Each structure stands twice: as C-alpha cells, then as structure tokens.
Amino acid sequence: MKKFAVLFILLLTIFIVTGCARSDGGKGSDTMPPTVPNGISITAVSSSEVKVSWKPSADDTGVTRYKIYRNGAYLKKTTDATSMTDTGLKQKTRYCYKVSACDASGNESAQSTDVCAVL
C-alpha cells in the first residue's frame, strides 16, 4: 500500500508540474469538429485539370482550413477557400475526391463522401 501511495503522489506531482492540469477554470476547450463538408462537385478545367468545390462547413470557432483527399490519400490543404484546382491529371483515369474541415483547435471533421470523375 505504501508503494501505491508513493506512486500516486509521484504521478500527481508530474501531472501538476508538466502543465497537464486544466488552466481554463474547468470550462473545457473546443472539442467539437466542424460539420462535414458537403455539396462537393468536380468541374473539368482542361484535359488534365479539375476544379473541386464544396459548400462551407460550420464550426463554433470557425473553420481555418480544408483538407483534400484524392483516391483515398491526402492531397493538400487550403486555407478557408471552398475550392481547389488539381493539375497534372491523366486522361481516361478515374479520380475521386473527399474533403474534411479543420478548426483552429485542430479538430477535424469526418471526410465527405467520395465524388468521382473520369477525365
């Protein structure tokens, strides 16, 4: 029992010293992610370029950026813009895009549903 008490005091001390204790008076911080982007559309700009657009997401503290995924892999991020252009694409190839929204606290929404096109 004595070892347990010493361990407890040691862990409590580490917790307080490292700043892990809440400093917001117990009110909590932003833990809610933005809404999932929707209204995703793809418009062909040329035979090797598309524009991907979406409706803005909502968030209680504001959306700071969007992450774009192509064929299941992270492609790039935008600031708060609700469109991006993807270049250097191959003809007769299927491209599928998903978008997620992020806020200033680092919360990320779920990814949107796939929207696909063949150039």
Summary of the structure (lengths in Angstrom):
residues: 119
radius of gyration: 21.6
end to end distance: 69.6
largest distance: 73.4
contacts: 310
relative contact order: 0.23
helix: 13%
strand: 42%
